[in-house]
């Protein structure tokens, strides 16, 4: 059995053993996880359009590079770098959308009632389902953008930040992700109020 740095030609792909296939698949999955987390950390500070274009460019690079490489180690590196999920967390649902269940982070939810009427809500974390031409969101809190109480949102932000500090000191058993989502939800409400 060949080592991971063995040479092979694309025409020899049918001769890859389970170890080589597993090596490339593992590199691909690890790269997807690592780069998706990295993009998630840096994307809020950068133009999302550019982040999506970078992700798309990496996928194109992968599609061009993989068939032309001969060494398994190079293929694994390209699979690691080029298989990023470029999703920013936004999703659009149209009629006849495929069934879907997903978790939702706190953020802004827009419902396009028709071409000229859009409802916007500042939503907390929760779950989202698309089934039989229906989209259902089950969230901790949903505040109509036109009815956001800035003082309430500020109190929620301060309470969640205090809870996060208690978690960091080890004084609270609360779930860190939930508290971070409460912070994001309050910040989102304040941001929506600032746009109005």
BALOBA-1460 file (C-alpha; in Angstrom, 3 decimals):
// residues 196
<rec num="1" residu="x" x="0.000" y="0.000" z="0.000"/>
<rec num="2" residu="x" x="1.362" y="3.427" z="-0.928"/>
<rec num="3" residu="x" x="2.172" y="6.113" z="1.602"/>
<rec num="4" residu="x" x="0.209" y="9.416" z="1.573"/>
<rec num="5" residu="x" x="3.020" y="11.109" z="-0.373"/>
<rec num="6" residu="x" x="3.029" y="8.495" z="-3.127"/>
<rec num="7" residu="x" x="2.752" y="9.633" z="-6.715"/>
<rec num="8" residu="x" x="-0.159" y="8.686" z="-8.903"/>
<rec num="9" residu="x" x="-1.703" y="10.027" z="-12.063"/>
<rec num="10" residu="x" x="-5.375" y="11.071" z="-12.357"/>
<rec num="11" residu="x" x="-5.854" y="8.112" z="-14.712"/>
<rec num="12" residu="x" x="-4.813" y="5.874" z="-11.819"/>
<rec num="13" residu="x" x="-7.682" y="7.069" z="-9.577"/>
<rec num="14" residu="x" x="-9.436" y="3.722" z="-9.847"/>
<rec num="15" residu="x" x="-6.380" y="2.183" z="-8.177"/>
<rec num="16" residu="x" x="-6.519" y="4.333" z="-5.023"/>
<rec num="17" residu="x" x="-6.842" y="2.224" z="-1.953"/>
<rec num="18" residu="x" x="-9.127" y="2.878" z="0.968"/>
<rec num="19" residu="x" x="-6.331" y="4.592" z="2.917"/>
<rec num="20" residu="x" x="-5.629" y="7.117" z="0.145"/>
<rec num="21" residu="x" x="-9.328" y="7.814" z="-0.405"/>
<rec num="22" residu="x" x="-9.808" y="8.191" z="3.346"/>
<rec num="23" residu="x" x="-6.808" y="10.527" z="3.518"/>
<rec num="24" residu="x" x="-8.244" y="12.862" z="0.845"/>
<rec num="25" residu="x" x="-11.768" y="12.708" z="2.310"/>
<rec num="26" residu="x" x="-10.436" y="13.483" z="5.791"/>
<rec num="27" residu="x" x="-8.426" y="16.426" z="4.455"/>
<rec num="28" residu="x" x="-11.508" y="17.707" z="2.667"/>
<rec num="29" residu="x" x="-13.727" y="17.462" z="5.756"/>
<rec num="30" residu="x" x="-11.088" y="18.959" z="8.033"/>
<rec num="31" residu="x" x="-10.544" y="21.813" z="5.586"/>
<rec num="32" residu="x" x="-14.256" y="22.475" z="5.316"/>
<rec num="33" residu="x" x="-14.593" y="22.625" z="9.100"/>
<rec num="34" residu="x" x="-11.485" y="24.751" z="9.676"/>
<rec num="35" residu="x" x="-12.119" y="27.233" z="6.892"/>
<rec num="36" residu="x" x="-15.837" y="27.535" z="7.655"/>
<rec num="37" residu="x" x="-14.979" y="28.380" z="11.276"/>
<rec num="38" residu="x" x="-12.312" y="30.837" z="10.131"/>
<rec num="39" residu="x" x="-14.708" y="32.566" z="7.734"/>
<rec num="40" residu="x" x="-17.318" y="32.667" z="10.489"/>
<rec num="41" residu="x" x="-14.848" y="34.498" z="12.714"/>
<rec num="42" residu="x" x="-13.603" y="37.010" z="10.145"/>
<rec num="43" residu="x" x="-16.667" y="37.479" z="7.908"/>
<rec num="44" residu="x" x="-18.484" y="39.951" z="10.197"/>
<rec num="45" residu="x" x="-15.542" y="42.348" z="9.819"/>
<rec num="46" residu="x" x="-15.403" y="42.137" z="6.026"/>
<rec num="47" residu="x" x="-17.662" y="42.657" z="3.031"/>
<rec num="48" residu="x" x="-19.728" y="39.468" z="2.739"/>
<rec num="49" residu="x" x="-19.829" y="39.684" z="-1.056"/>
<rec num="50" residu="x" x="-16.036" y="39.473" z="-1.163"/>
<rec num="51" residu="x" x="-16.071" y="36.537" z="1.266"/>
<rec num="52" residu="x" x="-18.523" y="34.662" z="-0.971"/>
<rec num="53" residu="x" x="-16.444" y="35.439" z="-4.050"/>
<rec num="54" residu="x" x="-13.334" y="34.157" z="-2.270"/>
<rec num="55" residu="x" x="-15.164" y="30.930" z="-1.377"/>
<rec num="56" residu="x" x="-16.376" y="30.527" z="-4.943"/>
<rec num="57" residu="x" x="-12.854" y="31.190" z="-6.235"/>
<rec num="58" residu="x" x="-11.458" y="28.482" z="-3.952"/>
<rec num="59" residu="x" x="-14.017" y="26.027" z="-5.315"/>
<rec num="60" residu="x" x="-13.080" y="26.885" z="-8.904"/>
<rec num="61" residu="x" x="-9.405" y="26.489" z="-8.002"/>
<rec num="62" residu="x" x="-10.177" y="23.073" z="-6.516"/>
<rec num="63" residu="x" x="-12.063" y="21.977" z="-9.631"/>
<rec num="64" residu="x" x="-9.140" y="22.959" z="-11.848"/>
<rec num="65" residu="x" x="-6.290" y="21.782" z="-9.592"/>
<rec num="66" residu="x" x="-7.491" y="18.358" z="-8.461"/>
<rec num="67" residu="x" x="-7.535" y="16.664" z="-11.878"/>
<rec num="68" residu="x" x="-4.086" y="18.011" z="-12.745"/>
<rec num="69" residu="x" x="-2.225" y="16.940" z="-9.593"/>
<rec num="70" residu="x" x="-0.141" y="13.800" z="-9.359"/>
<rec num="71" residu="x" x="0.963" y="13.595" z="-5.719"/>
<rec num="72" residu="x" x="-1.485" y="12.486" z="-3.057"/>
<rec num="73" residu="x" x="-0.114" y="15.003" z="-0.539"/>
<rec num="74" residu="x" x="-0.799" y="17.891" z="-2.956"/>
<rec num="75" residu="x" x="-4.287" y="16.561" z="-3.640"/>
<rec num="76" residu="x" x="-4.948" y="16.445" z="0.104"/>
<rec num="77" residu="x" x="-3.750" y="20.058" z="0.509"/>
<rec num="78" residu="x" x="-5.996" y="21.246" z="-2.337"/>
<rec num="79" residu="x" x="-8.911" y="19.270" z="-0.881"/>
<rec num="80" residu="x" x="-8.250" y="20.881" z="2.507"/>
<rec num="81" residu="x" x="-8.049" y="24.459" z="1.173"/>
<rec num="82" residu="x" x="-10.555" y="24.256" z="-1.641"/>
<rec num="83" residu="x" x="-13.607" y="22.713" z="-0.031"/>
<rec num="84" residu="x" x="-14.797" y="25.618" z="2.078"/>
<rec num="85" residu="x" x="-18.526" y="26.085" z="2.572"/>
<rec num="86" residu="x" x="-19.001" y="29.706" z="1.456"/>
<rec num="87" residu="x" x="-22.347" y="30.120" z="3.199"/>
<rec num="88" residu="x" x="-22.687" y="33.266" z="5.271"/>
<rec num="89" residu="x" x="-25.646" y="31.988" z="7.191"/>
<rec num="90" residu="x" x="-28.252" y="33.598" z="4.956"/>
<rec num="91" residu="x" x="-30.873" y="31.451" z="3.315"/>
<rec num="92" residu="x" x="-33.591" y="32.311" z="0.856"/>
<rec num="93" residu="x" x="-36.672" y="30.148" z="0.553"/>
<rec num="94" residu="x" x="-38.787" y="30.177" z="-2.592"/>
<rec num="95" residu="x" x="-41.820" y="28.123" z="-3.569"/>
<rec num="96" residu="x" x="-41.107" y="24.371" z="-3.902"/>
<rec num="97" residu="x" x="-37.921" y="24.631" z="-1.807"/>
<rec num="98" residu="x" x="-36.451" y="21.298" z="-0.769"/>
<rec num="99" residu="x" x="-37.380" y="20.160" z="2.759"/>
<rec num="100" residu="x" x="-34.965" y="21.572" z="5.301"/>
<rec num="101" residu="x" x="-34.459" y="21.690" z="9.065"/>
<rec num="102" residu="x" x="-31.750" y="23.953" z="10.467"/>
<rec num="103" residu="x" x="-30.726" y="25.828" z="13.591"/>
<rec num="104" residu="x" x="-30.986" y="29.591" z="13.481"/>
<rec num="105" residu="x" x="-28.592" y="32.013" z="15.042"/>
<rec num="106" residu="x" x="-29.888" y="35.309" z="16.342"/>
<rec num="107" residu="x" x="-30.213" y="37.732" z="13.469"/>
<rec num="108" residu="x" x="-32.541" y="39.504" z="11.122"/>
<rec num="109" residu="x" x="-35.388" y="37.651" z="9.424"/>
<rec num="110" residu="x" x="-37.152" y="39.158" z="6.413"/>
<rec num="111" residu="x" x="-40.457" y="37.893" z="5.060"/>
<rec num="112" residu="x" x="-41.253" y="39.006" z="1.502"/>
<rec num="113" residu="x" x="-45.051" y="39.081" z="1.517"/>
<rec num="114" residu="x" x="-45.058" y="40.308" z="-2.084"/>
<rec num="115" residu="x" x="-42.779" y="42.298" z="-4.394"/>
<rec num="116" residu="x" x="-43.337" y="45.563" z="-2.525"/>
<rec num="117" residu="x" x="-44.074" y="44.437" z="1.053"/>
<rec num="118" residu="x" x="-41.275" y="43.118" z="3.267"/>
<rec num="119" residu="x" x="-41.606" y="42.433" z="6.994"/>
<rec num="120" residu="x" x="-38.420" y="42.452" z="9.066"/>
<rec num="121" residu="x" x="-37.956" y="40.888" z="12.484"/>
<rec num="122" residu="x" x="-35.028" y="40.843" z="14.883"/>
<rec num="123" residu="x" x="-35.033" y="37.171" z="15.884"/>
<rec num="124" residu="x" x="-33.346" y="35.211" z="18.634"/>
<rec num="125" residu="x" x="-31.824" y="31.748" z="18.226"/>
<rec num="126" residu="x" x="-34.063" y="28.837" z="17.357"/>
<rec num="127" residu="x" x="-34.983" y="26.385" z="14.624"/>
<rec num="128" residu="x" x="-36.132" y="26.686" z="11.018"/>
<rec num="129" residu="x" x="-38.099" y="24.220" z="8.912"/>
<rec num="130" residu="x" x="-39.175" y="24.221" z="5.283"/>
<rec num="131" residu="x" x="-41.746" y="21.593" z="4.368"/>
<rec num="132" residu="x" x="-44.458" y="21.478" z="1.688"/>
<rec num="133" residu="x" x="-44.103" y="25.117" z="0.598"/>
<rec num="134" residu="x" x="-44.197" y="26.372" z="4.191"/>
<rec num="135" residu="x" x="-41.386" y="27.950" z="6.173"/>
<rec num="136" residu="x" x="-41.650" y="27.853" z="9.954"/>
<rec num="137" residu="x" x="-39.266" y="29.548" z="12.377"/>
<rec num="138" residu="x" x="-39.356" y="28.648" z="16.064"/>
<rec num="139" residu="x" x="-37.255" y="31.236" z="17.873"/>
<rec num="140" residu="x" x="-36.732" y="32.441" z="21.444"/>
<rec num="141" residu="x" x="-37.859" y="35.950" z="20.532"/>
<rec num="142" residu="x" x="-39.029" y="37.790" z="17.415"/>
<rec num="143" residu="x" x="-39.464" y="41.544" z="17.473"/>
<rec num="144" residu="x" x="-41.037" y="43.423" z="14.579"/>
<rec num="145" residu="x" x="-38.392" y="45.896" z="13.408"/>
<rec num="146" residu="x" x="-40.922" y="48.724" z="13.604"/>
<rec num="147" residu="x" x="-41.729" y="47.915" z="17.230"/>
<rec num="148" residu="x" x="-38.289" y="47.391" z="18.759"/>
<rec num="149" residu="x" x="-37.939" y="48.884" z="22.230"/>
<rec num="150" residu="x" x="-34.358" y="50.185" z="22.326"/>
<rec num="151" residu="x" x="-34.355" y="50.415" z="26.140"/>
<rec num="152" residu="x" x="-35.504" y="46.769" z="26.465"/>
<rec num="153" residu="x" x="-32.861" y="45.664" z="23.962"/>
<rec num="154" residu="x" x="-30.175" y="47.569" z="25.881"/>
<rec num="155" residu="x" x="-31.252" y="45.891" z="29.164"/>
<rec num="156" residu="x" x="-31.180" y="42.469" z="27.458"/>
<rec num="157" residu="x" x="-27.682" y="43.208" z="26.152"/>
<rec num="158" residu="x" x="-26.367" y="44.274" z="29.546"/>
<rec num="159" residu="x" x="-27.933" y="41.260" z="31.325"/>
<rec num="160" residu="x" x="-26.494" y="38.831" z="28.763"/>
<rec num="161" residu="x" x="-23.047" y="40.451" z="28.924"/>
<rec num="162" residu="x" x="-23.106" y="40.144" z="32.733"/>
<rec num="163" residu="x" x="-24.109" y="36.463" z="32.404"/>
<rec num="164" residu="x" x="-21.243" y="35.881" z="29.935"/>
<rec num="165" residu="x" x="-18.784" y="37.434" z="32.378"/>
<rec num="166" residu="x" x="-20.132" y="35.108" z="35.108"/>
<rec num="167" residu="x" x="-19.635" y="32.115" z="32.798"/>
<rec num="168" residu="x" x="-16.052" y="33.187" z="32.120"/>
<rec num="169" residu="x" x="-15.391" y="33.473" z="35.884"/>
<rec num="170" residu="x" x="-16.920" y="30.035" z="36.429"/>
<rec num="171" residu="x" x="-19.804" y="31.479" z="38.470"/>
<rec num="172" residu="x" x="-22.610" y="30.441" z="36.113"/>
<rec num="173" residu="x" x="-23.624" y="27.064" z="34.665"/>
<rec num="174" residu="x" x="-25.485" y="28.785" z="31.808"/>
<rec num="175" residu="x" x="-24.857" y="27.644" z="28.237"/>
<rec num="176" residu="x" x="-22.272" y="29.966" z="26.682"/>
<rec num="177" residu="x" x="-23.683" y="29.622" z="23.133"/>
<rec num="178" residu="x" x="-27.182" y="30.580" z="24.306"/>
<rec num="179" residu="x" x="-25.842" y="33.619" z="26.167"/>
<rec num="180" residu="x" x="-23.776" y="34.671" z="23.155"/>
<rec num="181" residu="x" x="-26.908" y="34.360" z="21.009"/>
<rec num="182" residu="x" x="-28.850" y="36.552" z="23.479"/>
<rec num="183" residu="x" x="-26.094" y="39.154" z="23.143"/>
<rec num="184" residu="x" x="-26.245" y="38.946" z="19.359"/>
<rec num="185" residu="x" x="-30.052" y="39.206" z="19.400"/>
<rec num="186" residu="x" x="-29.952" y="42.342" z="21.569"/>
<rec num="187" residu="x" x="-27.196" y="43.852" z="19.412"/>
<rec num="188" residu="x" x="-29.228" y="43.019" z="16.308"/>
<rec num="189" residu="x" x="-32.289" y="44.803" z="17.711"/>
<rec num="190" residu="x" x="-30.171" y="47.872" z="18.475"/>
<rec num="191" residu="x" x="-28.668" y="47.747" z="14.971"/>
<rec num="192" residu="x" x="-32.126" y="47.523" z="13.374"/>
<rec num="193" residu="x" x="-33.294" y="50.489" z="15.469"/>
<rec num="194" residu="x" x="-30.221" y="52.412" z="14.272"/>
<rec num="195" residu="x" x="-31.141" y="51.710" z="10.630"/>
<rec num="196" residu="x" x="-34.731" y="52.908" z="11.064"/>
